[in-house]
Amino acid sequence: MKYYISTIQRAIDILNLFEDHEKLYFTQIQEFLKVNKSTLFRILYNLEHNRYLSRDEHRRYELGVRILILGNRVSQANKIKKVAAPYLEELSDKINLTVQMGILDGLDVVIIYKYDPPNTIKMISHIGAVVPAHCTAQGKALLAYSSKDKVEKIVNSHGLKGYTPHTITTVNGLFYELEKIRKRGYAIDDSEHEKHIRCVAVPILNEINELQAALSITGLIMDFPTHKEIEKYAKLLKETRDKIRKKIGYLKS
């Protein structure tokens, strides 16, 4: 296997043991996995240091708080997706354009839902795809409502690659764009990631204004060639977003 990394795989094997066991001693883990003591100690140390594992008063290993945090993130994303799907499909069929939903997963923007209306050109993106934050409508909507530290971490990790002549490739330019997004309440990808493609996106915030996800409409430039059409689709997207927020309980009647 070209990309196999034995240490990472052993760490995964350790975590997988806790599907069937609530708590395990060091010796039990070693017996299950047949790993030498020094290697196992180093892996367990790192898993515990990063809070993927913890130890009880008897020195038994158990799943740590980081697993709970990540599990809650997945559960919440699935809840939002389940609630949002029928509203997004209704919107997509109404305007005959592709709709998508994405989340920030660590330092990446991941598409968790996509719907293409019948008889339209299919967009190349797919569920599970990781897309750049600085030049996609979903990504910019998510960045605009994230902390400055988070934005800087993402930029430092991924850079500001130029995909088209329209891509924002400077930090100052990006922060200026994010300020504009917060003021108007929606983000635009004006052929910044893919040529001839235009997108508009809005964030989903919970009841205490914490960022949860972003919704977007995607089409060819000819589908919304002027600012008037962009504003029209942004308005429809906001209305759909608010229906979703109300259904989940983020927005009171």
N, C-alpha and C positions, 0 to 999 in steps of 0.2 A: 504494500500500500504506500503510494508515493508520499502522502501527507500524514501518515501515522506518526504520532508523537507519543512514545510509551508513557512518559510521566503524566501527561494530561489524561491519557486513557486510564491509567491506574487511579487517578483522582476521581474520574467519572465512575470507575468500577466501585470505589469505596462508597461514593454517594448512593449508587444503585443498591448497595447492600441494605440501605435503610428503607427500601420499599417493603421488605419483609421482616425487618428487625427494628424495634424502637430504640434499643441501646445496645452497644457492643464494646467489649474490652479490646484493648490493643491486640492481645493474643488471639482473640476470636477473629478479628479482621485479618490478621496475618495468616491464620489457618484457612480462612475462606479463599484468600487471594494468592497464597503462596509467594508472598513478596518478602525479601530479606528485611531485617529489622531496621537497618540504617535508612534504606530507601523509604520504607513505610513511615518511619518517624518524621522524615523531612516533609513528606506529602501531607501527613496528618497535621504537622505543625502549621503549614501554610493554609490548609483548610480551616483550622481553628483560628489562626491569626486574622483571616479574612471573614470570620464569622459564618462560614458555611457549616462548620461543626462546632459543638461546644462539649464540655465534660461536666458530668454531675458530681455529687460529693463522693461517689465511689470510683471516680476516674473513668467512668464509662462514657464513650462517645455517643452523641446524639445529634440530630440535625440542628443547625444553628439558626439564629434570627434572620440571617441573610436569605436563607431559603424561604422563610416565611414572607419576607418583604417581596422577593421576586415572584413567589406564588400568588401573592395578593395582586401584584401588578398584572399578571397574566389573567387572573380571575376578573379583575376590573375591566381589562381590555376586552375580554370575551363578553362581559355583560353589556358594555357599550355597543359592541358590534352587533350583538343579538337584537338589542332594542333599535339600533340605527338602521339595520338592513331594510326593513319594509319601507321606511320613510325615504331612504336614499333610492331605492328601486322606483318608488312612485315619482320622485323628482326626475330621475334619469329618463323614465318613459315619457314624462311630460315634456322635457326639453330635448330629448333624443341625443343626449351626450353622456359620456362616461363619468361615473362618480366613483370616488375612492375615499378611504379613511386610513389615516396613518397615525403612528405613535412614535414618541421618542423612547427607544430601548437602549438605555445607556447613552452612548454617543452617536447612535445611528437612528435614522428615520426608517421605519419599517412599515410597509403597506400591509394592513391587516384585513382590509375588505376592498373589493372592487366589483363594479357592476357595469357591464356594457349593454346598452339597449339593443334590441334586435335590429338587424338590417343597417348597422353602422360600421364604420371602419374600426377595427379592434385596436386599442392602444397596446403597446408592447409590454407595459408594466404588468406585474402579476402579484398575487397575494404572497407575502413572504419576501418580496423584493426589498432590498436596502437601497434607498435613493439618497442623493446628496442633499444636505439641508440648505445650503446657501443659494441654490439656484432652482429649487422646486417650490411651488406654491405651498404645498403641505409643509415642507421643511421650513420655509420662512415664517409661516404662521406659527409653527411650533417654537421656533427660535425667538420670535417677537414676544412671546409670553413666557419665556424661560428667563432665569437669572443671567446676569452678565457673566458670572463665573462659568455657568454652564455653556453659554455661547462661546466663550473663549476656549474652553476645553475642547469643544467640538471643532473649532477652527484650528487649534493647535494639533489636534489629532488627525484631521482629514485635509486640512488646507483649504484653499479657495481656488480649486481647479477651474479653468476656463473651458466650458464645453461648447459654447458658441460665442460669436462676437458680442452678444448681449449679456453674458454672465458677469455678475459682480465678482471682482477678484481682489478687492482691497478691504481691509478690516474697517476702515473709516466708511467706505461706501456701503458695506453691509450694515453697520450700526445705524447709518442714516436711513437705509431702507427699512430696517426694523422699527424705527421710530415712526415712519410714515404708516406702516402697517398698523401699529397700535392706535394711531389717530383716526384712521378710516375704518378699522375693524376687519379688514380682510387683506390677503396677500395675493400677489399676481406673479405668475411665471410667464414672462413675455418672451417666449422662445429662448429662455436662458439655459435650459437643460437639453432640449431637443429642438432643432430647427423646425419651423412651421407649426409648432405646438404652442398653445396658450392655455393656461390654467388659472383658476381663481380658487382660493381656499379661505376657510374661517376656522378659528380654534373652538374647541369645546372646553369650557371651564366648569368645574363643579360648583357647589353652592357657596364655597368660600374662595372662589376664583383661583383655584389651583388647576393647572393645565392637565387635561386628560387625553386629548386627541385632536386631530384636525380633519376636516372634511374638504373635499375639493371636487370641482367640475373641470373636466379636461376635454379639449377639442382642438380642431385645426384653427389657425388664425382666422380663416374665413367664417368660422362659426360664431365668433364674436370679435369683429374687426375694429370696433370703435370703443371708446371709453363708455359710451352709453350702454352698449350691450354688456360690457364687463360689469358695470354697476347693477344692471338688471339681474344678471346671474348671481352676483354677490348678495343681492337682496333676497333672492329665492333660497340661496344657500343658508343665509342667516335665519330665515323663517323655518327651514327644515331643521337646522341646528337647534333652534329654540323648542321645536316640538320634541326633539330627542331629549333635550335637557329637562323638559317638563315631565316626560314619560319616566325618566330615570329618577327624578326627584331633585334635580339640581336647580330647577327653576320653579318657584312657587306660582300658583295661579293668581 
